């Protein structure tokens, strides 16, 4: 088995250097069009070279500028005409393309780029590679960017470390990322930040009243568990809000007895993407020493097929005491989340956030790039949306439409785990979860995809901790 990368990879921080770094850096210009190109101070030879390359600022086209002794004197990246239709088409976000086209070296951004901190983050997100299982996995290093003046390097680094951590967890195949390995990662993160860490494993879930987590994971040879991390701000007032993150940690989902077809299992290593997002956000919070009392709850299990698997038609008793009839064993994520959310709610926290790769219906509605979120707090919802748009981590609010509550009715239990019809699957899943959060001041649920289907400026194809950066930005603005 290839050795796992360090939990917090040093490369995530090393892609950025301070703005006042003394090393000689290579300038990079982001160019919209021919007019913008004409404003760049190029030598006659460089102008001739750019013209010979046919470069006019078209989107995603680039050219390296020749200097003395055959060295690179600069680089141009085309952005193409600005379009208001694409909120991700911003110079600072497109800076994430640069690590994919530039040779190793130290660079800096020239000209007006908007949000310098976002540009630094975009650079670091674009530089991410997952090479644990590739021969020569040390390739691709040596690219560094001077952080634009005024940008907070420490904050950008915390974001990059968190996202790289989460991506690594998702990208690791289930053979090497089961419930135990997910617990190991959480435990390592807790040790890094001086947090408390505990885990309730196997039959102890029954003894400690987490029956639905146990039921979902009991058919696997790898015992299910509830991972519980607690952290408090170092220094300052102890009178700070309680923030609890709950992340779905289904390390592989066969669908259970309602087994998925082969095509449906191909990406199921990412079904713990909610847990990865929660851990990524937790690292950002703890590394920045935000003013919170943080708790992270991860119900980790493998939904397997076996003689002791839970069945369609079974009735499970939840931690909250409510009974749940199983209409479909492939709707297991909401079951494990319900037990974890009930535990979170017992503390009456200020904020509860749940992250889960929960429904295919969310992808049908909004596609893979725009995860829906649900909350009853209208003002907070607007702030969440704005934070996502600012940082290039977009989310879109869908309604907790109470008119669909009746679709979860059961003739034999307090509720069914799936709707009786084929419609509004993401909404009814969120309604199911809301039933287990009664005492928290505010609650938001994010139905993420956890995967980037194709390379984009902010990262390669692979795992993605959607909504983590958005919520860090918002919590940081609220709590400092």
N, C-alpha and C positions, 0 to 999 in steps of 0.2 A: 504494500500500500504506500503510495507517495506520501511523504510527510506533509502535514498541514502547514500552511503558511502561518506566521505569527498572527494572533488574533487581530492586533492592530499593526498593520504592515508599515514599516518605516518609510517605504516608498511613497505612501500617501502624504506624508509630511514633506518629504524631500523634493517633491515636484515644485514646491514654492520656496523662494528665498526672499529675504527682506528687501524692501524698496531701496534701502541705502547700501545694499551689498556692493562691495568694492570691485567685484569681478566685471570685466568688460562683457557687455551683453549685446545681443544682436537685435536690432529693431524689427518689429512686425507691424505692418499697417493693415487695417481692415478697410476694404475699399468697396463702396456701393456702386460706383459707375465711373465713366470716363472723366467726369468733372472732378470727382474725388481723387482720381488717379493723377490728374494734372496738378493737384495741390501738394503732392509728395515731393520732397527735395531729392530728386534723383540726378545723377550725373548723366551727361550725354550718352555715354556708353551704356549705362543702365537703362535709359529710356529706349535706346535702340534694341537692347535685349528684350525688354518687356514687349515692345512692338513686334519683334520677331516671334515671340511666343504667342502672339495673338491675344494677350491678356487685356481685357477691358472691364474687369470687375464682375464678371458673371458669377452667379452663386456657386460656391464650392470649388471654384477654379483658383489655382495658386501659382505663384512663380517665385523662385529663389533668385535673389539678386547677386550677381558676381561681384567679388571684391578683389583685393590684391592677393597675389600668390595662390589663386584658385580657391580662396576661402569665401564663405557666405557673408555678404555685407548686409543682408536684410531679407525680408520676405513679405510678400503681398498675398492676402487672402481675399478673394472676391465674395461679396455678400449678395450681389444682385439688387435690383430695385426693391425698396422697402414696400411691404404690403401689410395693410392694417388687418387683413384677414387671418394672418398667422401670428398669434401672440408670442410664439417662440422665436420669431424671426427678429432677433435683436442682436446687435454687435457683440454684447458681452456674453450672450449664450453661444453664439457661433464661435467664440474663442475656444470652445471645447473641441472644435475640429482640428486645431493647430497641432496637438500632439500626434495626430494620425498622419500628418503630412511633413512635419519638420524632422530633420536629422538631429541627433543628440547635440546639445549645446545649451547655453544660457541666453534667454531671450527677455525682451521687455516689449510692452505694447505702446505704440506711438499714437498720438492723436486723441480725439474725443471718443471715448468708449462707453459712456454712460456710467453704469454701476461697476466700479472697479473691483469691489469685493466679489460680486457675482461672476465677473470675468475670471478672477483667480480661481473660484470654485469650479467654474466651467472647464478651465484648463485641467484642473486636477481630476475632474470626473471623466473628461475625455481621455486622460492618460491611463485610466484603469485597464488592466489586463488580468485575466484569470488563466494562469499557465501551470497550475499544479500538476496536471496530467500530461503536459507537453515536454518533449525532450528539449534540453537547453532552456529551461524555464527562467533563466536569468536574463533573457534577451529583452530589449526594448527600453532599457533604462537610459539615464543620462540626459533627460529633458527637464529643464528647469525654467521657471518664470519668475522674474522679479515682480513681487506683489505691487500692483499700481498704488501710487501715492494716495494716502487716506484710507486705504482698505485695512481691515483688521486681520492680520495674518493669523493670529491665534484662533480667532473665530472660524476663519476659512479652513484652517487645518482640522479643527474639531469636526466640522461638517464632512470633510474629505475622509478622515479616519472612520467616521461612523458609516458613511455610505460604502466605502471599500469593505468594511467589516460585513455589513449586511449583504452586499453582493457576493462576497466570498462564501457566506453561509448558504445562500440560495443556489449558487452555481455548483456547490459540492454535491455529488450524487448521493442518493439515499444510502448506498452501501457504506459510505463514510460519514453520513450525517443522519444518524438515528436519534431517538430521544436522549440517549446517554451523551452523545457528542454535542447535541444542542445544549444540554445541561452543562457540559464541560466548558463550552464557549461562554455561557452566562456566568459560570463560576470564575472563569479567568477575567471577565470584564469586571465582576464585583471586586476581585482582588486588586485589580489595577486602580480602582477608585476608592478603595476602603469601604465598600458596601457590604452589608450582610447578605448572606445567601443561604437558602435552604431548599430542599426538594422532598416532595412526598411521592414515593415510588410504589408501583405495583399494588398489592393488596392493601397497603397502607392508605391508598386513596379511598377505599371503602371505610376503613376505620376512622378516617378523618373527614368523611362526608363529602367526597367528590365522586359520586357514583357514575355520573355520565362520562367523565374523563376515563374512568376505569372501563366502562362498558365499551367505549369506542376502541380502546387500545388492547383489550385483554386477549384478542386472538393472535396478536403478534408475539414472536419469541423475544422481542425487545420491549421490556415493560414500559407502560405509560407512566407519566409523572406530571406533577405540577411544580414548576420552577418558580421560586419566589425570591426576588431581589429587592432589597430596601436600602435607600441612601438618603442622607440629609446633607444640606449645604454646609460646607466647612466654613466656620466663622460667621459672624453676623447674627442677626436675630433668629431665634428658633420659631418665632411665630410666622410661619410661611405656609402657603397653600399646600395641600396634599394633591399630588398629581399621580394618577395610576394609569399605567400603560398595560394593555392586555393584548397579546399577540398569539394568533392561531399557530400552533406548532405541529401540524400534521406532517410528519417527516416523509411519508409517502402515503398516497391514497389510492388503493385499488378500487374504491367504491364499496368495499365490503361485499356482502352477499348480493347486493344490487350492483354487481361488478361492472366496471367501466369496459368499453371496447378497447382494443389495443391502442388506437390512436388517442383515446382519452387519457391514457396513462403516460404518454411520452414525456410530458412536462410535469409529472406529479412530484418530482423532487422539489419543485418550487412551492408545494402546498404548505410549507412552513414559512412562506414569505412574510406573513403577518408577524411572526415571531422575530424574523430578521429585521423588519422595519422597527419594531418596538425596541430591539437591542441597539439598532443604529441610532435611534432618537435618544435612547438612554445615554449612550456614550456622548452624544453632543451636549446633552444637559449636564452630565457630570463633569466632562472636560471643561465646560464653561463655568462651572460652579454656580448654576442658576439658583435663584432663591426659591427652592421647592423642597418638599419632603416627597421623594420619588419612590414609587413602588412599581415593579415590573412583574407581571404574572404571565407565565407561558404554560398553557396546557399542552404538553408534548406527547404525541402518540403516533402510532402507525396503524392506519385503518386497513386491516388485513382480512383474509378469508381463512376460516378455520372452523373446527367443530364447536368451538366455544364463542364464535362470533355473535354479536348481537344481530337480531333478525327483524325484518319487516313485520310489523304487528306487535312487537314487544312493547311493553310500557316501562319506561324508566322513571325513577324518582330522582329529581334534581336536588342539588344542594339547597335550593330555596324552598324545597318541599313540594313544588309543583310537579305533577306527573306529565310525562311526554310520551305520546304514542309515536312509534317509529313508522312513518310512511315511506321513508326511503333511507337506507343505510349510507347512501352516498351524500346525504346532507348531514355529515358528521361534524363538520366544523362548528356549526352553531351549537351543537350539544356540548362540546368541550369548552367553548367560550362561555356558555351559560353558567356552568359551574364556577369558572374563574371570575366572571362578572359579578356573580352573587357574592363571592368572597370580597372582591374589590368594594362592593357597595356597602358592606357591613361597617366599614370605617367612615362612612359618610364623607367621601373625599370631595374636594372642590371640583376636580376635573377627572373624568374617566374617558380614555381614548382607546378604542379597540381597532386593531388592524388585522385584516384577514383576506386571504384569497378565497372568498366565500361562494360567489355564484357566477355561473356562466352568463346569467341574465344581465349582469352588470356590463359584461363585454359586448353582448348583443346591443344593449342600449347606447353605450358610450365608446366602445372600442377599447383597445389595450392601453392607450396613452392617457386616458382621462378617467381616473377612478371616481366613482360616485362616493359621496359621504352623506350622512344622515344625522340630523340633530333637531331638537325642538326649539333651540334658541336662535331666533332669527338674526339678532344683532351679531352674535358670535359666528353664525354661519357666514355672514358677509365678511367678517374679518378673516375667517379661514380661507375663503375664496380669494380675497385680496392678497393674503400671504402667499398662497400658491402661485398666483399670477406674477407676483414680484420676483420670486426666486426661480421661475421656470420649473416649478413642481406642481402643475395645475391639478385641481380637483373640481368636481361639479356637484352641487347639491341636488339630491333627489328627495322627494317628500316622504316623511313617515305618515303615510296616508291611512288614517285610522279606519277608513271605510273598508280596508282590506283585512282588518283584524279577524273578522268572522271566517275568513278562508283558512285560518289555522285551527278552527274548531275540530274537536274529536268527540266521537260518540262514547268513547270508553275512558278518556283521560282528560286532564285539564286543557291539553292542547296537542296538536300534531306538530311534528318537526318540519313538515312541508305543507305548502298550500294545496288545497283540493283541486286547483286548476293550473293551467300552464302559464298564466300571466303574472307580470309584476314580481318575478322571483326575487330580485334584489331587494325590493321594498318589503316583501313579506318576511325575508330573512332578517332584515333590520328590525322589523316589528317584533319578531320572535326574541331578538336580543334585548330590545328595550324592556321587555317584561321582567328582566332580571336586574334592572338598574332603577331603583326607586328612590334612593336617598342621596345620591350624588347631586351636587349643585348643577352640574352640566355634564352632558354625555354626547360624544360624537363617535360614530362608527364609520370606518373607511373600508370599502369593499375593493381592495386593490387587485391588480393582475399579477404584480410581482415579477414581471418579465418584460424585456424590451425585444420585440420580435425582429427588429432590424437595427443596424447601427444608426445612431443619431448624434448630433453635436455633443450631447451630455453623456454619452457612453456607448460602448459596443453592444452587440446583441448579447442578451443574457439577463441574469437576475437584476432586479431594481427594487429599491426600498421606497416605493411611491408614498407620498404624503409625509414622510419623515422630515424632510427638509422644510416643508411648508409649516408643519407644526412646531418645529424648532424655532423658525423665524417668528412665529406668533407668540410662543411662550417666552422667548427672549425679549420681545418687545413689551410683553405684559409684566414680566417678573424681574428682568435684569440680572 
